[in-house]
Amino acid sequence: MDLYFSPMACSMATRIALYEAEAGSAAQFLEVDPLSKEVLSDGSDFRSVNPLGLVPTLRTDDGAILTENAAILQHVAERFPQSPIAAGSGLERSRLQQWLCFIGTELHKGFFVPLLAKKAPAEMKAYTLQNGQSRLTYLENHLTGREFLLDRFSVADAYLVTVLNWTMVLPEVDLKNWPAIKAYHKRLRERPSIVRAVAEEFELFKAEQERHKAAA
């Protein structure tokens, strides 16, 4: 399978899931420049694969194209059933989908994207920050006394830790106000699969920033 990603973006969740499943060698990681939409390995236009130009995008082993974090993460979990990163059937699977949807809509797109957008008006950012308090409090209450979102590490945790990493460049989102979330983030950042993914992608991110600076 081919995973199209950009360093330190939400696509890192799939890298974490693959490493957690001890299946990193099963994927080819294809870096996409987030500004030019160029696939760095061959100079091709990523929009020929995904017209929206958004990562992650996955080309499966049989050539199908999958987009959207929730779909890709569940595909990876099902592709490697020997790993416990997937949920079982019935309510457990529904709970996994619930958390993937919550992270994708309420946190990723509804909270972090507006705060990270350089051109977003200050009023919009202030509204987003205020509106997001209830989302973080909801997550705080769920994580209090829990190690993971479900009863064990799952692809939902891979996604959540990825978006929580963005608080590190958003001083206005201080996790000390949500101690259970802060402890969860710190704990997961020490997990080997996440340590590896962050270390690899941070080096690529620094190279990306230098590339953009030189082109400016």
C-alpha positions, -999 to +999 in steps of 0.1 A: +000+000+000+010+036-006+004+062+021+005+098+009+014+121+039+028+154+049+051+157+079+034+163+113+000+165+096-030+144+105-017+117+082+008+108+109-020+089+126-018+062+099+020+060+103+015+054+141-011+028+134+012+009+110+041+010+135+018-001+163+008-031+141+044-037+134+036-033+097+056-003+087+073-022+060+040-030+044+036+006+033+054+029+010+054+064+025+051+091-001+057+126+011+035+154-003+045+190-001+015+208+015+019+240-006+029+228-041+010+194-038+041+178-053+049+142-045+086+146-036+097+111-047+088+116-083+077+152-088+042+142-098+011+162-090-006+147-059-040+160-072-039+134-099-044+109-070-066+130-048-082+160-065-087+178-032-049+175-025-055+164+011-036+139+031-038+112+042-046+093+010-040+056+008-037+034-023-046-001-011-028-032-021-054-038-049-051-002-062-082+014-046-079+049-034-091+057+001-093+092+017-103+105+051-086+095+083-114+075+098-117+053+067-080+048+063-073+040+099-101+014+100-088-001+068-053-004+083-067-019+115-086-045+094-057-052+071-036-063+101-061-082+123-033-098+144-028-063+160-052-051+187-055-016+172-089-024+158-122-028+177-143-059+178-178-062+165-210-046+177-210-018+202-172-018+205-168-011+168-195+016+171-175+032+200-144+033+178-163+050+150-178+074+175-143+085+187-129+087+152-158+109+142-155+131+173-117+136+167-122+143+130-151+168+133-151+184+168-113+185+173-094+183+140-116+203+116-138+222+141-112+233+165-075+229+155-078+238+118-093+273+124-067+280+152-038+269+130-050+289+099-027+318+094-053+339+075-082+332+098-097+364+114-089+370+150-126+370+158-130+336+142-101+322+163-116+337+195-150+321+188-134+288+179-113+288+211-144+296+232-166+271+215-140+244+218-139+245+256-169+222+259-153+197+235-121+195+255-141+192+287-161+163+272-128+146+263-113+154+297-142+138+315-139+106+294-102+103+299-103+108+336-093+075+351-087+059+317-055+050+299-070+050+263-102+061+245-113+024+244-102-004+267-069-007+248-048+014+224-067+017+191-064+037+159-086+063+176-057+070+200-033+072+171-055+100+156-061+118+189-024+120+199-017+133+164-041+163+168-031+169+204+005+173+192-006+206+176-012+221+210+026+224+211+024+253+186-008+268+200+000+285+234-036+295+237-046+259+241-029+251+274-036+215+284-029+222+320-065+233+321-074+197+312-051+175+333-064+142+322-059+151+285-024+165+294-014+132+312-029+112+283-008+131+257+024+129+278+019+091+283+012+083+247+041+105+235+063+079+253+048+050+234+075+035+210+053+036+179+046+073+185+082+082+195+093+067+162+067+084+141+072+118+156+110+116+154+109+106+117+082+132+107+097+161+127+130+158+107+110+158+075+089+188+087+121+208+094+133+200+059+099+211+045+101+244+064+136+251+050+124+242+015+095+267+018+118+294+032+143+290+004+114+292-022+099+324-007 
